[in-house]
Amino acid sequence: MKPATRAPGRHAGLDLHRSGPWIAAVGLLAVLWLVVMAGFLFAPWWGVAVHLVVLGCFATLLARRGRVAPAATVWIPLYAFGAWVTVNAAGVLAFGWRM
């Protein structure tokens, strides 16, 4: 038997149309872990609630964009991490969250 060959220019990389939403879901789980740890370390209960509402918005965005543009969903956890940093910075600077 002859071994299978790929077409020129094709590489054996990730197929983000299939795996992109799964990669993004794992990334959002990592951000959820950061939210929980912020609650244990310095954020009050209502700060964790704000974090969870923001994270829920990103989960909804993932569910919607996963059908339309699944390859682009891999960027959603990066945006969620940026939102996590922003909420923490606002909490520390404006509301005096401390460790």
C-alpha positions in Angstrom: 0.0 0.0 0.0 1.1 3.5 -0.7 1.1 5.9 2.2 -1.3 8.8 2.2 0.1 12.1 1.1 -1.2 15.6 1.7 -1.7 18.2 -1.0 1.1 20.7 -1.4 0.7 23.6 1.0 -1.5 21.7 3.5 -0.2 21.1 6.9 -1.4 18.8 9.7 -2.4 21.6 12.1 -5.5 22.2 14.1 -8.8 22.4 12.4 -10.2 25.4 14.3 -13.6 25.0 12.7 -14.0 21.8 14.7 -11.8 22.4 17.8 -12.0 26.2 18.2 -15.1 26.3 20.4 -13.7 23.5 22.6 -10.4 25.3 23.0 -12.3 28.5 23.9 -14.4 26.6 26.5 -11.3 25.3 28.2 -9.9 28.8 28.2 -13.1 30.1 29.8 -12.8 27.4 32.5 -9.3 28.7 33.2 -10.8 32.2 33.6 -13.5 30.8 35.9 -10.7 29.4 38.1 -9.2 32.9 38.2 -12.5 34.3 39.3 -12.9 31.8 42.1 -9.3 32.4 43.3 -9.9 36.2 43.3 -12.9 35.6 45.6 -10.7 33.6 48.0 -7.8 36.1 47.9 -9.2 39.6 47.7 -12.6 40.2 46.0 -15.7 40.5 48.2 -18.8 38.4 47.4 -20.4 41.0 45.2 -17.1 41.4 43.3 -17.2 37.7 42.5 -20.8 38.1 41.4 -19.7 40.9 39.0 -17.0 38.6 37.7 -19.5 35.8 37.1 -21.9 38.1 35.2 -19.1 39.2 33.0 -17.9 35.7 32.5 -21.5 34.6 31.7 -21.6 37.2 28.9 -18.4 35.7 27.4 -19.9 32.2 27.7 -23.0 33.4 25.8 -20.8 35.0 23.2 -19.0 31.7 22.8 -22.2 29.8 22.3 -23.4 32.2 19.7 -20.1 32.7 17.8 -19.4 28.9 17.9 -22.2 28.4 15.3 -21.3 31.3 13.0 -17.5 31.6 13.2 -16.1 28.7 15.2 -12.4 29.4 14.3 -12.6 32.9 15.7 -13.8 31.7 19.2 -10.3 30.9 20.3 -9.8 34.6 21.0 -12.8 34.8 23.5 -10.8 33.6 26.5 -8.2 36.3 25.9 -10.9 38.9 26.0 -12.4 37.4 29.1 -9.0 37.5 30.8 -8.7 41.2 29.8 -12.1 41.8 31.4 -11.0 39.9 34.5 -8.0 42.2 34.8 -10.2 45.3 34.2 -12.8 44.3 36.9 -10.0 43.6 39.4 -8.2 46.9 38.6 -11.5 48.8 39.0 -12.2 46.9 42.3 -8.8 47.6 43.7 -8.6 51.3 42.6 -12.2 52.4 43.1 -13.6 50.1 45.8 -10.5 49.3 47.9 -10.3 45.5 47.5 -7.4 44.3 49.5 -5.7 41.0 50.2 
